[in-house]
Amino acid sequence: MKPNLIPILAVLPLLAAPVAHASDGEALFKSKPCAACHAVDTKMVGPALTEIAAKYSDQEGAVDTLADHIKNGTQGNWGPVPMPPNPVTEEEARTLAEWVLEH
């Protein structure tokens, strides 16, 4: 193998990781009740994912905060309509929160 290819081959898995993670978040979003109230860039019953990302992306602990909201529900953060708890594991909630913050 040529020496120039070794560094390139070492970096390839790192480049693929964010793509795999994003598709995991999107697949979870579509498989859970999220899409009944949320869209990526349009307000529905709940805020658009782009609005959520804009509000939380600069906050320390944003992933943990959003994961908690996703798993346990919340009320009053975006108006009077409550967000109910969702049937997700802790890991799924974190994956969804990280994916939302990418928007």
C-alpha positions in Angstrom: 0.0 0.0 0.0 1.3 3.4 -0.8 2.3 5.5 2.2 0.1 8.4 1.0 -3.0 6.3 1.3 -2.6 5.4 4.9 -3.5 8.8 6.4 -6.5 9.0 4.1 -7.7 5.6 5.1 -7.3 6.5 8.8 -9.6 9.5 8.4 -12.4 7.9 6.4 -14.2 6.4 9.4 -14.2 9.8 11.1 -15.9 11.4 8.1 -18.6 8.8 7.9 -19.5 8.9 11.6 -21.5 12.2 11.5 -23.5 11.0 8.5 -24.4 7.7 10.3 -25.4 9.6 13.4 -27.5 12.1 11.5 -29.4 9.3 9.8 -29.9 7.6 13.2 -31.5 10.8 14.5 -33.7 11.2 11.4 -34.8 7.6 11.5 -35.7 7.9 15.2 -37.6 11.1 14.5 -39.6 9.4 11.9 -40.2 6.3 13.9 -41.4 8.1 17.1 -44.4 10.4 17.5 -42.2 13.5 17.1 -43.3 14.2 13.5 -46.9 14.5 14.6 -46.1 17.9 16.2 -42.7 19.0 14.8 -41.2 19.6 11.4 -37.7 20.5 10.5 -38.3 24.1 9.4 -42.0 24.8 9.9 -43.9 25.4 13.1 -46.7 23.0 13.6 -48.2 22.2 17.0 -44.7 22.5 18.4 -41.8 24.6 17.2 -39.7 23.8 14.2 -36.5 21.9 14.8 -34.6 24.9 13.5 -36.2 27.1 16.1 -35.3 24.6 18.9 -31.7 24.4 17.7 -31.4 28.2 17.5 -32.7 28.5 21.1 -30.6 25.8 22.7 -27.4 25.4 20.6 -25.4 28.0 22.5 -26.5 26.7 25.9 -24.2 24.6 28.0 -25.9 21.2 28.6 -28.3 21.6 25.7 -28.2 17.9 24.8 -29.1 16.9 28.3 -31.8 19.5 28.5 -33.4 18.5 25.2 -33.0 14.8 25.9 -34.9 15.3 29.2 -37.6 17.3 27.5 -38.0 14.6 24.8 -38.1 11.7 27.3 -40.2 13.3 30.1 -42.1 16.0 28.3 -42.3 19.7 29.2 -44.7 22.6 29.4 -44.4 26.4 29.1 -41.1 26.5 27.1 -42.9 27.3 23.8 -46.3 28.5 24.9 -49.2 26.8 26.6 -49.3 23.5 24.6 -47.5 20.9 26.7 -45.1 18.4 25.1 -46.0 14.9 26.4 -43.4 12.4 27.5 -42.2 10.2 24.6 -41.6 6.4 24.5 -37.9 6.6 24.1 -34.9 5.3 26.0 -32.2 7.6 27.5 -30.0 6.8 24.5 -32.7 7.5 22.0 -33.5 10.8 23.7 -29.8 11.8 23.5 -29.6 10.8 19.8 -32.7 12.8 19.0 -31.5 15.8 21.0 -28.1 15.8 19.2 -29.8 15.5 15.9 -32.2 18.4 16.6 -29.2 20.6 17.6 -27.6 19.9 14.2 -30.4 21.9 12.5 
